[in-house]
């Protein structure tokens, strides 16, 4: 595990819930590259939208780390 940085290079927090009275998945996604700095917040509806957002975030972080 020596390749793990001591401080994270990026943080993604996904909070999910069902909209009351429906079966629609809702999510709040918070992302930042510094733990001390408030992150960007996105609100999404639907499983596919949440998965696409997480996938896009991971791809962007991977590209940044490979630079």
N, CA, C and O atoms as CSV, one atom per row, in Angstrom:
chain,resi,resn,atom,element,x,y,z
A,1,UNK,N,N,0.812,-1.199,0.000
A,1,UNK,CA,C,0.000,0.000,0.000
A,1,UNK,C,C,0.853,1.260,0.000
A,1,UNK,O,O,0.339,2.334,0.311
A,2,UNK,N,N,2.099,1.171,-0.328
A,2,UNK,CA,C,2.985,2.330,-0.307
A,2,UNK,C,C,2.666,3.341,-1.396
A,2,UNK,O,O,3.177,4.461,-1.357
A,3,UNK,N,N,1.828,2.974,-2.375
A,3,UNK,CA,C,1.476,3.889,-3.454
A,3,UNK,C,C,0.294,4.793,-3.108
A,3,UNK,O,O,-0.091,5.641,-3.914
A,4,UNK,N,N,-0.277,4.623,-1.936
A,4,UNK,CA,C,-1.427,5.428,-1.532
A,4,UNK,C,C,-0.926,6.748,-0.965
A,4,UNK,O,O,-0.131,6.754,-0.026
A,5,UNK,N,N,-1.387,7.885,-1.533
A,5,UNK,CA,C,-0.941,9.184,-1.016
A,5,UNK,C,C,-1.458,9.404,0.406
A,5,UNK,O,O,-2.517,8.896,0.775
A,6,UNK,N,N,-0.708,10.158,1.191
A,6,UNK,CA,C,-1.127,10.428,2.567
A,6,UNK,C,C,-2.341,11.342,2.619
A,6,UNK,O,O,-3.158,11.238,3.534
A,7,UNK,N,N,-2.465,12.230,1.651
A,7,UNK,CA,C,-3.658,13.061,1.564
A,7,UNK,C,C,-4.349,12.768,0.243
A,7,UNK,O,O,-3.686,12.589,-0.778
A,8,UNK,N,N,-5.657,12.719,0.253
A,8,UNK,CA,C,-6.380,12.423,-0.978
A,8,UNK,C,C,-6.155,13.505,-2.031
A,8,UNK,O,O,-5.980,14.678,-1.701
A,9,UNK,N,N,-6.162,13.104,-3.289
A,9,UNK,CA,C,-6.019,14.064,-4.372
A,9,UNK,C,C,-7.378,14.577,-4.830
A,9,UNK,O,O,-7.461,15.588,-5.528
A,10,UNK,N,N,-8.443,13.880,-4.440
A,10,UNK,CA,C,-9.792,14.321,-4.782
A,10,UNK,C,C,-10.778,13.595,-3.872
A,10,UNK,O,O,-10.518,12.485,-3.407
A,11,UNK,N,N,-11.913,14.242,-3.627
A,11,UNK,CA,C,-12.939,13.667,-2.766
A,11,UNK,C,C,-14.280,13.755,-3.489
A,11,UNK,O,O,-14.638,14.799,-4.033
A,12,UNK,N,N,-15.018,12.640,-3.485
A,12,UNK,CA,C,-16.360,12.597,-4.059
A,12,UNK,C,C,-17.292,11.999,-3.008
A,12,UNK,O,O,-17.051,10.900,-2.508
A,13,UNK,N,N,-18.345,12.722,-2.678
A,13,UNK,CA,C,-19.329,12.251,-1.708
A,13,UNK,C,C,-20.671,12.171,-2.420
A,13,UNK,O,O,-21.142,13.155,-2.990
A,14,UNK,N,N,-21.285,10.988,-2.382
A,14,UNK,CA,C,-22.580,10.787,-3.018
A,14,UNK,C,C,-23.601,10.468,-1.931
A,14,UNK,O,O,-23.454,9.492,-1.196
A,15,UNK,N,N,-24.629,11.294,-1.837
A,15,UNK,CA,C,-25.720,11.081,-0.897
A,15,UNK,C,C,-26.973,10.777,-1.720
A,15,UNK,O,O,-27.321,11.538,-2.623
A,16,UNK,N,N,-27.649,9.671,-1.412
A,16,UNK,CA,C,-28.822,9.286,-2.205
A,16,UNK,C,C,-30.052,9.102,-1.319
A,16,UNK,O,O,-29.939,8.789,-0.134
A,17,UNK,N,N,-31.223,9.300,-1.914
A,17,UNK,CA,C,-32.493,9.091,-1.238
A,17,UNK,C,C,-33.566,8.908,-2.287
A,17,UNK,O,O,-33.355,9.206,-3.463
A,18,UNK,N,N,-34.724,8.416,-1.861
A,18,UNK,CA,C,-35.884,8.314,-2.737
A,18,UNK,C,C,-36.767,9.526,-2.502
A,18,UNK,O,O,-37.019,9.919,-1.364
A,19,UNK,N,N,-37.229,10.108,-3.592
A,19,UNK,CA,C,-38.128,11.245,-3.492
A,19,UNK,C,C,-39.423,10.769,-2.828
A,19,UNK,O,O,-39.992,9.762,-3.248
A,20,UNK,N,N,-39.898,11.481,-1.793
A,20,UNK,CA,C,-41.111,11.038,-1.095
A,20,UNK,C,C,-42.296,10.848,-2.047
A,20,UNK,O,O,-42.581,11.696,-2.892
A,21,UNK,N,N,-42.960,9.731,-1.885
A,21,UNK,CA,C,-44.143,9.451,-2.698
A,21,UNK,C,C,-43.836,8.921,-4.085
A,21,UNK,O,O,-44.756,8.658,-4.859
A,22,UNK,N,N,-42.565,8.757,-4.416
A,22,UNK,CA,C,-42.193,8.230,-5.733
A,22,UNK,C,C,-41.084,7.190,-5.565
A,22,UNK,O,O,-40.600,6.955,-4.458
A,23,UNK,N,N,-40.700,6.585,-6.655
A,23,UNK,CA,C,-39.572,5.649,-6.626
A,23,UNK,C,C,-38.364,6.245,-7.342
A,23,UNK,O,O,-37.465,5.521,-7.771
A,24,UNK,N,N,-38.350,7.585,-7.470
A,24,UNK,CA,C,-37.261,8.265,-8.166
A,24,UNK,C,C,-36.061,8.434,-7.235
A,24,UNK,O,O,-36.170,9.040,-6.169
A,25,UNK,N,N,-34.920,7.891,-7.651
A,25,UNK,CA,C,-33.683,8.059,-6.901
A,25,UNK,C,C,-33.166,9.473,-7.107
A,25,UNK,O,O,-33.065,9.951,-8.237
A,26,UNK,N,N,-32.846,10.125,-6.020
A,26,UNK,CA,C,-32.270,11.466,-6.068
A,26,UNK,C,C,-30.886,11.392,-5.455
A,26,UNK,O,O,-30.609,10.514,-4.638
A,27,UNK,N,N,-30.011,12.317,-5.848
A,27,UNK,CA,C,-28.658,12.314,-5.295
A,27,UNK,C,C,-28.112,13.722,-5.216
A,27,UNK,O,O,-28.427,14.589,-6.031
A,28,UNK,N,N,-27.280,13.918,-4.207
A,28,UNK,CA,C,-26.475,15.125,-4.093
A,28,UNK,C,C,-25.029,14.652,-4.173
A,28,UNK,O,O,-24.588,13.836,-3.364
A,29,UNK,N,N,-24.295,15.169,-5.156
A,29,UNK,CA,C,-22.904,14.778,-5.340
A,29,UNK,C,C,-22.031,15.985,-5.049
A,29,UNK,O,O,-22.160,17.033,-5.681
A,30,UNK,N,N,-21.139,15.820,-4.081
A,30,UNK,CA,C,-20.202,16.873,-3.709
A,30,UNK,C,C,-18.809,16.416,-4.093
A,30,UNK,O,O,-18.406,15.300,-3.766
A,31,UNK,N,N,-18.069,17.274,-4.788
A,31,UNK,CA,C,-16.710,16.908,-5.194
A,31,UNK,C,C,-15.769,18.079,-4.941
A,31,UNK,O,O,-16.143,19.246,-5.059
A,32,UNK,N,N,-14.532,17.727,-4.590
A,32,UNK,CA,C,-13.508,18.739,-4.346
A,32,UNK,C,C,-12.136,18.100,-4.543
A,32,UNK,O,O,-11.995,16.877,-4.517
A,33,UNK,N,N,-11.152,18.931,-4.736
A,33,UNK,CA,C,-9.786,18.433,-4.833
A,33,UNK,C,C,-8.978,18.795,-3.591
A,33,UNK,O,O,-7.810,18.425,-3.472
A,34,UNK,N,N,-9.610,19.524,-2.664
A,34,UNK,CA,C,-8.960,19.894,-1.411
A,34,UNK,C,C,-9.963,19.784,-0.278
A,34,UNK,O,O,-11.039,20.378,-0.341
A,35,UNK,N,N,-9.620,19.029,0.761
A,35,UNK,CA,C,-10.545,18.799,1.867
A,35,UNK,C,C,-10.933,20.085,2.598
A,35,UNK,O,O,-12.016,20.164,3.177
A,36,UNK,N,N,-10.061,21.084,2.574
A,36,UNK,CA,C,-10.331,22.328,3.295
A,36,UNK,C,C,-11.156,23.323,2.474
A,36,UNK,O,O,-11.535,24.377,2.984
A,37,UNK,N,N,-11.433,23.000,1.219
A,37,UNK,CA,C,-12.149,23.912,0.330
A,37,UNK,C,C,-13.535,23.345,0.032
A,37,UNK,O,O,-13.659,22.174,-0.328
A,38,UNK,N,N,-14.584,24.171,0.179
A,38,UNK,CA,C,-15.922,23.679,-0.163
A,38,UNK,C,C,-15.949,23.174,-1.603
A,38,UNK,O,O,-15.324,23.751,-2.492
A,39,UNK,N,N,-16.667,22.113,-1.807
A,39,UNK,CA,C,-16.699,21.511,-3.132
A,39,UNK,C,C,-17.850,21.986,-3.994
A,39,UNK,O,O,-18.665,22.817,-3.593
A,40,UNK,N,N,-17.887,21.433,-5.179
A,40,UNK,CA,C,-18.982,21.661,-6.117
A,40,UNK,C,C,-20.112,20.711,-5.749
A,40,UNK,O,O,-19.869,19.537,-5.467
A,41,UNK,N,N,-21.335,21.204,-5.749
A,41,UNK,CA,C,-22.489,20.372,-5.415
A,41,UNK,C,C,-23.402,20.269,-6.626
A,41,UNK,O,O,-23.737,21.268,-7.263
A,42,UNK,N,N,-23.798,19.031,-6.929
A,42,UNK,CA,C,-24.750,18.783,-8.017
A,42,UNK,C,C,-25.908,17.962,-7.469
A,42,UNK,O,O,-25.704,17.054,-6.663
A,43,UNK,N,N,-27.113,18.278,-7.902
A,43,UNK,CA,C,-28.299,17.504,-7.555
A,43,UNK,C,C,-28.770,16.804,-8.807
A,43,UNK,O,O,-28.903,17.420,-9.864
A,44,UNK,N,N,-29.025,15.502,-8.683
A,44,UNK,CA,C,-29.401,14.701,-9.840
A,44,UNK,C,C,-30.619,13.850,-9.521
A,44,UNK,O,O,-30.909,13.567,-8.359
A,45,UNK,N,N,-31.321,13.450,-10.560
A,45,UNK,CA,C,-32.460,12.548,-10.417
A,45,UNK,C,C,-32.258,11.370,-11.364
A,45,UNK,O,O,-31.954,11.545,-12.544
A,46,UNK,N,N,-32.429,10.179,-10.828
A,46,UNK,CA,C,-32.347,8.973,-11.635
A,46,UNK,C,C,-30.994,8.273,-11.530
A,46,UNK,O,O,-29.939,8.905,-11.500
A,47,UNK,N,N,-31.068,6.958,-11.476
A,47,UNK,CA,C,-29.874,6.134,-11.324
A,47,UNK,C,C,-28.846,6.379,-12.417
A,47,UNK,O,O,-27.657,6.509,-12.127
A,48,UNK,N,N,-29.286,6.443,-13.664
A,48,UNK,CA,C,-28.358,6.614,-14.784
A,48,UNK,C,C,-27.643,7.955,-14.730
A,48,UNK,O,O,-26.461,8.042,-15.063
A,49,UNK,N,N,-28.343,8.991,-14.318
A,49,UNK,CA,C,-27.709,10.317,-14.194
A,49,UNK,C,C,-26.631,10.297,-13.119
A,49,UNK,O,O,-25.563,10.882,-13.293
A,50,UNK,N,N,-26.913,9.618,-11.999
A,50,UNK,CA,C,-25.935,9.527,-10.918
A,50,UNK,C,C,-24.712,8.737,-11.377
A,50,UNK,O,O,-23.576,9.167,-11.176
A,51,UNK,N,N,-24.948,7.584,-11.993
A,51,UNK,CA,C,-23.836,6.760,-12.480
A,51,UNK,C,C,-22.996,7.497,-13.519
A,51,UNK,O,O,-21.769,7.414,-13.491
A,52,UNK,N,N,-23.636,8.208,-14.424
A,52,UNK,CA,C,-22.907,8.958,-15.452
A,52,UNK,C,C,-22.052,10.053,-14.821
A,52,UNK,O,O,-20.921,10.283,-15.250
A,53,UNK,N,N,-22.581,10.723,-13.815
A,53,UNK,CA,C,-21.835,11.785,-13.146
A,53,UNK,C,C,-20.609,11.224,-12.426
A,53,UNK,O,O,-19.523,11.797,-12.507
A,54,UNK,N,N,-20.782,10.117,-11.729
A,54,UNK,CA,C,-19.654,9.484,-11.035
A,54,UNK,C,C,-18.615,9.005,-12.047
A,54,UNK,O,O,-17.416,9.192,-11.838
A,55,UNK,N,N,-19.058,8.399,-13.128
A,55,UNK,CA,C,-18.145,7.921,-14.177
A,55,UNK,C,C,-17.358,9.085,-14.778
A,55,UNK,O,O,-16.145,8.981,-14.964
A,56,UNK,N,N,-18.033,10.183,-15.079
A,56,UNK,CA,C,-17.355,11.363,-15.639
A,56,UNK,C,C,-16.314,11.912,-14.667
A,56,UNK,O,O,-15.214,12.289,-15.071
A,57,UNK,N,N,-16.669,11.952,-13.389
A,57,UNK,CA,C,-15.746,12.453,-12.373
A,57,UNK,C,C,-14.514,11.560,-12.285
A,57,UNK,O,O,-13.387,12.056,-12.250
A,58,UNK,N,N,-14.723,10.242,-12.249
A,58,UNK,CA,C,-13.597,9.314,-12.178
A,58,UNK,C,C,-12.684,9.417,-13.399
A,58,UNK,O,O,-11.461,9.389,-13.267
A,59,UNK,N,N,-13.275,9.536,-14.575
A,59,UNK,CA,C,-12.479,9.660,-15.796
A,59,UNK,C,C,-11.649,10.947,-15.783
A,59,UNK,O,O,-10.493,10.946,-16.204
A,60,UNK,N,N,-12.232,12.028,-15.306
A,60,UNK,CA,C,-11.497,13.297,-15.229
A,60,UNK,C,C,-10.356,13.204,-14.232
A,60,UNK,O,O,-9.258,13.686,-14.511
A,61,UNK,N,N,-10.591,12.591,-13.070
A,61,UNK,CA,C,-9.521,12.436,-12.081
A,61,UNK,C,C,-8.413,11.541,-12.609
A,61,UNK,O,O,-7.233,11.834,-12.413
A,62,UNK,N,N,-8.779,10.457,-13.274
A,62,UNK,CA,C,-7.783,9.559,-13.836
A,62,UNK,C,C,-6.927,10.268,-14.864
A,62,UNK,O,O,-5.710,10.082,-14.889
A,63,UNK,N,N,-7.540,11.075,-15.711
A,63,UNK,CA,C,-6.791,11.830,-16.725
A,63,UNK,C,C,-5.830,12.813,-16.061
A,63,UNK,O,O,-4.687,12.951,-16.497
A,64,UNK,N,N,-6.288,13.501,-15.004
A,64,UNK,CA,C,-5.434,14.447,-14.283
A,64,UNK,C,C,-4.237,13.742,-13.648
A,64,UNK,O,O,-3.121,14.262,-13.686
A,65,UNK,N,N,-4.456,12.586,-13.075
A,65,UNK,CA,C,-3.377,11.858,-12.410
A,65,UNK,C,C,-2.340,11.312,-13.391
A,65,UNK,O,O,-1.183,11.105,-13.027
A,66,UNK,N,N,-2.757,11.082,-14.619
A,66,UNK,CA,C,-1.836,10.543,-15.619
A,66,UNK,C,C,-1.034,11.616,-16.321
A,66,UNK,O,O,-0.116,11.303,-17.079
A,67,UNK,N,N,-1.362,12.874,-16.084
A,67,UNK,CA,C,-0.633,13.980,-16.727
A,67,UNK,C,C,0.755,14.121,-16.169
A,67,UNK,O,O,1.506,14.998,-16.595
